[in-house]
Amino acid sequence: MSKMNIWGITGGRRGNDVLVEGVAQALGGTYRSVHTNLRAPWKWLAPYRLAEIAAKADPHIAPPFPDIVIASARQAVPHARYIKRASRGRVFTAFLQNPLINPAHFDFVWAPAHDKLSGANVMQTLLSPHAMRQPDLEKAATEFRNQLVPKTYDGKLVSVLIGGPNAVYPFGPDEMAALADGLSGLAKQGHRLLITLSRRSPDSYEALLRQKLPEGSYYLWDNEGANPYRALLGLAEQIIVTADSVNMVGEACLPGVPVQVFALKGGSAKFRRFHSAVEAANLVRPFTHALEAWPVQSQNATAEIAEAIAKAYARHLTKETSE
């Protein structure tokens, strides 16, 4: 198969970009990122066909079209469908996550198992794809070790991935205080904490952590300089992650160390199905202010998803040639 030209199309949210970039990276080839930036009324009409009017008018969407489109997010649906139609079916379209319309509108659809999406062209995995690989984590760990880890400490290196409020998890200050208390207990036992906050984390969460954690017991990224996120995963002997992000939990499962999830009030049926499934598979356990250790292996669905897309694309090419 010749080198593929891939367009990744999303609505611009980082969570969707990560899915698309990871799969495109695993497929290889050239890659171009497109953000739809739909305005009213088109952003309200997506994913339905009428919103293709906006895709047709988008100056970033014009021939020559790519070999493959990998799209994610509701607002990327009109662009992917328009390109499929404008190329008369030549372009192979893959969609990541539930497109909220019939999956048959695409050549391939991947959805997380907790979405309970089915169809002849639908693939499901428990964890989501991402753009990280074990060698990336090892390289980052080497680069950042001297900055993040003191020469001597008594316990384990525990990386802590903290999200923030979203549509289904209020994740209020009381919960952040409870998490900080649990982390403080680990620090007092001699464990070294490597902490990162997400873009959704209120500024008050950083202040709360600095107030409650013993001085010198932790590293907290302050959003200045190079992002050490991969290093935190690569250095970790154990990981604690908040429950508000499916992507963060999946990424935490890549290093192959015990992962504990800090439960939050709220959630949704889909989030509850996800957390129940990863616990049942023994990929994670709850964090209740104490570390737990058990045998685990690195988990990464990205290569599996990319392989399935490559096979579907090869069948697509065969069909194109025969017609």
PETAMO-V188788 format. One record per pair of residues at least 12 apart in sequence whose ideal C-beta (glycine too) atoms are under 10 Angstrom apart, sorted by the first residue. I is the first residue (numbers start at 1). GAP is how many residues later the second one is. If there is no record, write none. Layout:
BEGIN
[[I,GAP] [I,GAP]]
END
This chain:
BEGIN
[[1,26] [1,27] [1,28] [1,66] [1,309] [1,312] [1,313] [1,316] [2,27] [2,65] [2,315] [3,25] [3,26] [3,27] [3,64] [4,20] [4,23] [4,24] [4,25] [4,26] [4,27] [4,62] [4,63] [4,64] [4,88] [4,306] [4,309] [5,24] [5,25] [5,26] [5,27] [5,59] [5,60] [5,61] [5,62] [5,63] [5,86] [6,14] [6,17] [6,18] [6,19] [6,21] [6,22] [6,23] [6,24] [6,25] [6,26] [6,27] [6,60] [6,61] [6,62] [6,63] [6,64] [6,86] [6,88] [6,303] [7,13] [7,17] [7,23] [7,24] [7,25] [7,26] [7,27] [7,53] [7,54] [7,58] [7,59] [7,60] [7,61] [7,62] [7,63] [7,64] [7,72] [7,73] [7,76] [7,84] [7,86] [8,12] [8,13] [8,14] [8,15] [8,16] [8,17] [8,23] [8,24] [8,25] [8,26] [8,27] [8,58] [8,60] [8,61] [8,62] [8,63] [8,64] [8,68] [8,86] [8,88] [9,23] [9,24] [9,25] [9,26] [9,27] [9,46] [9,51] [9,52] [9,57] [9,60] [9,61] [9,62] [9,63] [9,64] [9,66] [9,67] [9,68] [9,69] [9,70] [9,71] [9,74] [9,84] [9,86] [10,23] [10,24] [10,25] [10,26] [10,60] [10,61] [10,62] [10,63] [10,65] [10,66] [10,69] [10,86] [11,24] [11,25] [11,26] [11,27] [11,32] [11,35] [11,60] [11,61] [11,62] [11,63] [11,64] [11,65] [11,66] [11,68] [12,21] [12,22] [12,23] [12,24] [12,25] [12,26] [12,61] [12,63] [12,64] [13,22] [13,59] [13,60] [13,62] [14,184] [14,185] [14,233] [15,57] [15,58] [15,82] [15,113] [15,115] [15,230] [15,231] [15,232] [15,233] [16,19] [16,55] [16,56] [16,57] [16,58] [16,59] [16,60] [16,80] [16,81] [16,231] [17,16] [17,18] [17,55] [17,56] [17,114] [18,54] [18,78] [18,110] [18,111] [18,112] [18,113] [18,114] [18,229] [18,232] [18,233] [19,51] [19,52] [19,53] [19,54] [19,77] [19,78] [19,91] [19,93] [19,109] [19,110] [19,111] [19,112] [19,228] [19,231] [19,283] [19,286] [20,13] [20,14] [20,49] [20,50] [20,51] [20,52] [20,53] [20,56] [20,74] [20,75] [20,76] [20,77] [20,109] [20,111] [21,12] [21,49] [21,51] [21,108] [21,109] [21,110] [21,281] [22,48] [22,74] [22,106] [22,107] [22,108] [22,109] [22,110] [22,111] [22,229] [22,278] [22,279] [22,280] [22,281] [22,283] [22,284] [23,45] [23,47] [23,49] [23,71] [23,73] [23,87] [23,106] [23,107] [23,108] [23,278] [23,279] [23,280] [23,282] [23,283] [23,285] [23,286] [24,44] [24,46] [24,70] [24,105] [24,107] [24,282] [24,285] [25,104] [25,105] [25,106] [25,107] [25,108] [25,277] [25,281] [26,103] [26,105] [26,107] [26,274] [26,276] [26,277] [26,278] [26,279] [26,280] [26,281] [26,283] [26,284] [27,41] [27,43] [27,67] [27,275] [27,276] [27,278] [27,279] [27,280] [27,282] [27,283] [27,286] [28,278] [28,282] [29,37] [29,38] [29,39] [30,36] [30,37] [31,35] [31,37] [31,39] [32,28] [32,34] [33,27] [34,24] [34,26] [34,27] [34,32] [34,35] [34,37] [34,42] [34,45] [34,49] [35,25] [35,38] [35,40] [35,41] [35,44] [36,15] [36,18] [36,19] [36,22] [36,24] [36,25] [36,35] [36,37] [36,38] [36,39] [36,40] [36,41] [36,42] [36,43] [36,44] [37,17] [37,21] [37,23] [37,38] [38,13] [38,16] [38,17] [38,20] [38,36] [38,37] [38,38] [38,40] [38,41] [39,15] [41,12] [41,13] [42,12] [42,13] [42,15] [42,16] [42,33] [42,36] [43,31] [43,32] [43,35] [44,31] [45,30] [45,33] [46,27] [46,28] [46,29] [46,30] [46,31] [46,32] [46,33] [46,35] [46,54] [46,55] [47,24] [47,26] [47,27] [47,28] [47,29] [47,30] [47,31] [47,33] [47,34] [47,48] [47,51] [47,52] [47,53] [47,54] [47,58] [48,26] [48,29] [48,30] [48,33] [48,52] [48,53] [49,28] [49,29] [49,32] [49,33] [49,36] [49,52] [49,56] [50,28] [51,23] [51,24] [51,26] [51,27] [51,28] [51,30] [51,31] [52,25] [52,26] [52,27] [52,28] [52,29] [52,30] [52,31] [52,32] [52,33] [52,34] [53,25] [53,29] [54,21] [54,24] [54,25] [54,28] [55,21] [55,22] [55,23] [55,24] [55,25] [55,26] [55,27] [55,28] [55,30] [55,31] [56,22] [56,23] [56,26] [56,27] [56,29] [56,30] [57,25] [58,20] [58,21] [58,24] [60,19] [61,17] [61,18] [61,19] [61,21] [61,22] [61,25] [62,21] [62,24] [63,20] [63,23] [63,24] [64,23] [65,18] [65,19] [65,21] [65,22] [65,25] [65,26] [66,17] [66,21] [66,25] [66,26] [67,20] [67,23] [67,24] [67,25] [67,246] [67,249] [67,250] [68,23] [68,24] [68,25] [68,26] [68,39] [68,40] [68,241] [68,242] [68,244] [68,245] [68,248] [69,12] [69,13] [69,14] [69,15] [69,18] [69,22] [69,23] [69,24] [69,25] [69,26] [69,37] [69,38] [70,22] [70,23] [70,24] [70,25] [70,26] [70,38] [70,40] [70,236] [70,239] [71,12] [71,22] [71,23] [71,24] [71,25] [71,26] [71,28] [71,35] [71,38] [72,22] [72,23] [72,24] [72,25] [72,27] [72,38] [72,57] [73,22] [73,23] [73,24] [73,26] [73,27] [74,23] [74,24] [74,25] [74,26] [74,27] [76,19] [76,20] [76,21] [76,23] [77,16] [77,18] [77,22] [77,23] [77,24] [77,28] [77,29] [79,14] [80,13] [80,14] [80,15] [80,19] [80,25] [80,26] [80,27] [81,12] [81,14] [81,18] [81,20] [81,24] [81,25] [84,21] [84,22] [84,23] [89,18] [89,227] [89,230] [89,231] [89,234] [90,226] [90,227] [90,230] [91,16] [91,225] [92,14] [92,15] [92,16] [92,217] [92,220] [92,221] [92,222] [92,223] [92,224] [92,225] [92,228] [93,12] [93,13] [93,14] [93,15] [93,16] [93,223] [94,12] [94,13] [94,14] [94,15] [94,16] [94,27] [94,29] [94,211] [94,212] [94,214] [94,215] [94,218] [94,219] [95,12] [95,13] [95,14] [95,15] [95,16] [95,26] [95,27] [96,12] [96,13] [96,14] [96,15] [96,16] [96,27] [96,32] [96,33] [96,209] [96,213] [97,12] [97,13] [97,14] [97,15] [97,18] [97,20] [97,31] [98,12] [98,13] [98,14] [98,17] [98,18] [98,19] [98,24] [98,172] [99,12] [99,18] [100,17] [102,17] [103,14] [103,15] [103,16] [103,17] [103,18] [103,19] [104,15] [104,16] [104,17] [104,18] [105,16] [106,13] [106,15] [106,16] [107,14] [107,202] [107,205] [107,206] [107,208] [107,209] [108,13] [108,14] [108,15] [108,197] [108,200] [108,201] [108,202] [108,203] [108,204] [108,205] [108,207] [108,208] [109,12] [109,13] [109,14] [109,15] [110,12] [110,13] [110,14] [110,15] [110,18] [110,19] [110,191] [110,194] [110,195] [110,196] [110,198] [110,199] [111,12] [111,13] [111,14] [111,17] [112,12] [112,13] [112,14] [112,15] [112,16] [112,17] [112,134] [112,135] [112,138] [112,158] [112,161] [112,162] [112,165] [112,189] [113,12] [113,13] [113,14] [113,160] [113,161] [113,164] [113,165] [114,12] [114,132] [114,154] [114,155] [114,156] [114,157] [114,158] [114,159] [114,160] [114,161] [114,162] [114,163] [114,164] [115,155] [115,158] [115,159] [116,153] [116,154] [116,157] [121,191] [123,178] [123,181] [123,182] [123,185] [123,186] [123,189] [124,177] [124,181] [125,125] [125,174] [125,175] [125,176] [125,177] [125,179] [125,180] [125,183] [126,124] [126,127] [126,148] [126,151] [126,152] [126,154] [126,155] [126,157] [126,173] [126,175] [127,119] [127,120] [127,122] [127,123] [127,124] [127,125] [127,126] [127,127] [127,147] [127,150] [127,151] [127,154] [127,156] [127,172] [127,173] [127,174] [127,175] [127,177] [127,178] [128,117] [128,118] [128,119] [128,120] [128,121] [128,122] [128,123] [128,146] [128,173] [128,174] [128,177] [129,118] [129,121] [129,171] [129,172] [129,173] [129,174] [129,175] [129,176] [129,177] [130,117] [130,118] [130,120] [130,121] [130,124] [130,170] [130,171] [130,172] [131,99] [131,120] [131,171] [132,97] [132,98] [132,101] [132,102] [132,118] [132,119] [132,122] [132,123] [132,168] [132,170] [133,97] [133,121] [133,165] [133,167] [133,169] [133,170] [134,99] [134,100] [134,120] [134,121] [134,122] [134,164] [134,166] [135,99] [136,94] [136,95] [136,97] [136,98] [136,118] [137,92] [137,93] [137,94] [137,95] [137,96] [137,97] [137,98] [137,99] [137,114] [137,117] [137,118] [137,119] [137,161] [138,92] [138,93] [138,95] [138,96] [138,97] [138,117] [139,91] [139,92] [139,95] [140,86] [140,87] [140,88] [140,89] [140,90] [140,91] [140,92] [140,93] [140,94] [140,95] [141,16] [141,87] [141,89] [141,90] [141,91] [141,92] [141,93] [141,94] [141,95] [141,114] [142,89] [142,92] [142,93] [143,83] [143,85] [143,87] [143,88] [143,91] [144,50] [144,75] [144,82] [144,84] [144,85] [144,86] [144,87] [144,88] [144,90] [144,91] [145,12] [145,86] [145,89] [145,90] [147,72] [147,78] [147,79] [147,81] [147,84] [148,44] [148,46] [148,70] [148,71] [148,73] [148,80] [148,83] [148,84] [148,87] [149,43] [149,45] [149,70] [149,82] [149,86] [150,42] [150,66] [150,67] [150,69] [152,40] [153,37] [153,38] [153,39] [153,63] [153,64] [154,35] [154,36] [154,37] [154,38] [155,31] [155,32] [155,33] [155,34] [155,35] [155,36] [155,37] [155,38] [155,62] [155,82] [155,83] [155,136] [156,30] [156,33] [156,34] [156,35] [156,36] [156,37] [156,80] [156,81] [156,82] [156,101] [156,102] [156,135] [156,137] [157,34] [157,35] [157,36] [157,37] [157,62] [157,75] [157,78] [157,79] [157,80] [157,81] [157,82] [157,100] [158,25] [158,28] [158,29] [158,33] [158,34] [158,35] [158,36] [158,37] [158,60] [158,74] [158,77] [158,78] [158,79] [158,80] [158,81] [158,82] [158,99] [158,100] [158,102] [158,133] [159,33] [159,34] [159,35] [159,36] [159,37] [159,60] [159,69] [159,70] [159,72] [159,73] [159,74] [159,75] [159,76] [159,77] [159,78] [159,79] [159,80] [159,81] [159,82] [159,93] [159,96] [159,98] [159,100] [160,19] [160,22] [160,23] [160,26] [160,33] [160,34] [160,35] [160,36] [160,37] [160,49] [160,58] [160,59] [160,60] [160,72] [160,76] [160,78] [160,79] [160,80] [160,81] [160,82] [160,100] [160,102] [160,127] [161,33] [161,34] [161,35] [161,36] [161,37] [161,68] [161,71] [161,72] [161,75] [161,78] [161,79] [161,80] [161,81] [161,84] [161,87] [161,88] [161,90] [161,91] [161,98] [161,100] [161,101] [162,14] [162,17] [162,18] [162,21] [162,33] [162,34] [162,35] [162,36] [162,38] [162,39] [162,43] [162,44] [162,47] [162,58] [162,78] [162,79] [162,80] [162,82] [162,83] [162,86] [162,100] [163,34] [163,35] [163,36] [163,37] [163,38] [163,42] [163,78] [163,79] [163,80] [163,81] [163,82] [163,84] [163,85] [163,86] [163,99] [163,101] [164,12] [164,33] [164,34] [164,35] [164,36] [164,37] [164,38] [164,41] [164,78] [164,80] [164,81] [165,35] [165,36] [165,37] [165,79] [165,99] [165,101] [166,32] [166,34] [166,78] [166,79] [166,98] [166,100] [166,105] [167,77] [167,99] [167,101] [168,76] [168,96] [168,98] [168,99] [168,100] [168,101] [168,102] [168,103] [168,104] [169,31] [169,73] [169,74] [169,75] [169,76] [169,94] [169,95] [169,96] [169,97] [169,98] [169,99] [169,102] [170,74] [170,94] [170,95] [170,96] [171,29] [171,30] [171,31] [171,34] [171,71] [171,72] [171,73] [171,91] [171,93] [171,94] [171,95] [172,30] [172,92] [172,93] [172,94] [173,29] [173,31] [173,32] [173,35] [174,91] [175,67] [175,68] [175,69] [175,87] [175,88] [175,89] [175,90] [175,91] [176,25] [176,26] [176,28] [176,29] [176,32] [176,33] [176,36] [176,66] [176,86] [176,88] [177,28] [177,31] [177,32] [177,34] [177,35] [178,84] [178,86] [178,111] [179,26] [179,29] [179,30] [179,33] [179,61] [179,63] [179,83] [179,85] [179,108] [179,110] [180,15] [180,25] [180,28] [180,29] [180,30] [180,31] [180,32] [180,33] [181,27] [181,31] [181,32] [181,108] [182,30] [182,58] [182,78] [182,80] [182,105] [182,106] [182,107] [182,108] [183,12] [183,26] [183,29] [183,30] [183,34] [183,35] [183,57] [183,79] [183,104] [183,106] [184,25] [184,27] [184,28] [184,29] [184,30] [184,33] [184,34] [184,105] [185,104] [185,105] [185,106] [186,27] [186,31] [186,32] [186,52] [186,54] [186,101] [186,103] [186,104] [186,105] [187,25] [187,26] [187,27] [187,28] [187,29] [187,30] [187,31] [188,25] [188,26] [188,29] [189,28] [189,101] [189,102] [190,27] [191,26] [191,27] [191,46] [191,47] [191,100] [192,24] [192,25] [192,26] [192,27] [192,43] [192,45] [193,16] [193,20] [193,21] [193,24] [193,25] [193,26] [193,27] [193,47] [194,24] [194,25] [194,26] [194,27] [194,34] [194,37] [194,38] [194,39] [194,41] [194,42] [194,45] [195,14] [195,18] [195,23] [195,24] [195,25] [195,26] [195,37] [195,45] [196,23] [196,24] [196,25] [196,26] [196,27] [196,31] [196,32] [196,33] [196,35] [196,36] [196,37] [196,52] [197,12] [197,23] [197,24] [197,25] [197,26] [197,45] [198,31] [198,44] [198,46] [198,47] [198,50] [199,24] [200,44] [200,45] [201,22] [201,41] [205,15] [206,14] [206,15] [206,16] [206,17] [210,12] [219,12] [219,13] [219,16] [229,19] [229,22] [230,21] [230,24] [230,25] [232,20] [232,23] [233,18] [233,19] [233,20] [233,21] [233,22] [233,24] [234,20] [234,21] [235,20] [235,22] [236,16] [236,19] [236,20] [236,21] [236,22] [236,23] [237,18] [237,20] [237,21] [237,54] [237,56] [238,17] [238,19] [238,20] [238,21] [238,22] [238,49] [238,53] [238,54] [238,55] [239,12] [239,13] [239,14] [239,15] [239,16] [239,18] [239,19] [239,20] [239,21] [239,22] [239,45] [239,48] [240,12] [240,18] [240,19] [240,20] [240,21] [240,22] [240,47] [240,51] [241,12] [241,18] [241,19] [241,20] [241,21] [241,43] [241,46] [242,19] [242,20] [242,21] [242,22] [242,45] [243,18] [243,19] [243,20] [243,21] [243,22] [243,23] [243,24] [243,28] [243,29] [243,31] [243,32] [243,41] [243,43] [243,44] [244,17] [244,18] [244,20] [244,22] [244,23] [244,27] [245,26] [246,24] [246,25] [246,28] [246,29] [246,32] [248,13] [249,12] [249,25] [249,26] [249,29] [249,34] [249,35] [250,24] [250,28] [250,33] [250,49] [250,50] [250,51] [250,52] [251,48] [251,49] [252,31] [252,32] [252,47] [253,25] [253,28] [253,30] [253,31] [253,43] [253,44] [253,45] [253,46] [253,47] [253,48] [254,44] [254,45] [254,46] [254,48] [255,41] [255,43] [255,44] [256,39] [256,40] [256,41] [256,42] [256,43] [256,44] [257,36] [257,39] [257,41] [258,25] [258,26] [258,27] [258,33] [258,34] [258,35] [258,36] [258,37] [258,38] [259,19] [259,24] [259,25] [259,26] [259,28] [259,33] [259,37] [259,40] [260,24] [260,25] [260,26] [260,27] [260,28] [260,30] [260,31] [260,32] [260,33] [261,14] [261,17] [261,18] [261,22] [261,23] [261,24] [261,25] [261,26] [262,24] [262,25] [262,26] [262,27] [263,12] [263,23] [263,24] [263,25] [278,21] [281,18] [282,12] [282,13] [282,14] [283,13] [283,14] [283,16] [284,12] [284,15]]
END
